[in-house]
Amino acid sequence: MQTGITSLSKLSDVTTVYPFAGMEVPFTIGVVALFVVFLGWQLVMESKHHKAIIGSFTASPAE
């Protein structure tokens, strides 16, 4: 299999070889933002769950 490139002198003529070239920064920002939102949401849900569990143990029955 040959790429058709025989010399590096015409390297500037080579175009991108993958889709969405130039979109790395916006995609990275988007993924980081989604991760932060997911992490915050997960922490809030776990906090509520832990409070519910702790609340069920601290509420002692009337003796």
C-alpha positions in Angstrom: 0.0 0.0 0.0 1.4 3.4 -1.0 0.4 6.8 0.2 1.6 8.6 -2.9 4.1 10.7 -0.9 7.6 10.2 -2.2 9.2 13.3 -0.8 8.8 15.7 2.1 9.3 18.7 -0.2 5.6 18.8 -1.1 4.3 18.2 2.5 2.3 21.4 2.4 0.2 19.9 -0.3 -1.0 17.2 2.0 -4.5 17.9 3.4 -6.1 16.6 6.5 -6.6 12.9 6.8 -9.3 12.8 9.4 -12.8 14.4 9.8 -13.4 17.5 11.8 -9.9 18.8 11.5 -9.5 22.1 13.4 -12.3 21.3 15.8 -10.1 19.8 18.5 -10.2 22.8 20.9 -14.0 23.2 20.8 -14.5 19.5 21.2 -12.1 19.4 24.1 -13.8 22.3 25.8 -17.2 20.6 25.3 -16.0 17.3 26.7 -14.5 19.0 29.7 -17.7 21.0 30.3 -19.8 17.9 30.1 -17.4 16.1 32.5 -17.7 19.0 35.0 -21.5 19.0 34.8 -21.6 15.2 35.2 -19.3 15.3 38.1 -21.3 18.0 39.9 -24.5 16.2 39.2 -23.0 12.9 40.5 -21.7 14.6 43.7 -25.1 16.1 44.4 -26.9 12.8 43.9 -24.5 10.9 46.1 -24.7 13.6 48.8 -28.5 13.2 48.9 -28.2 9.5 49.0 -25.7 9.5 51.8 -27.8 12.0 53.8 -30.8 9.7 53.4 -28.8 6.7 54.6 -27.3 8.6 57.5 -30.7 10.0 58.4 -32.2 6.5 58.6 -29.6 5.4 61.1 -29.7 8.5 63.3 -33.5 8.5 63.7 -33.7 6.1 66.6 -37.0 4.5 67.5 -38.8 5.7 70.6 -37.7 3.7 73.6 
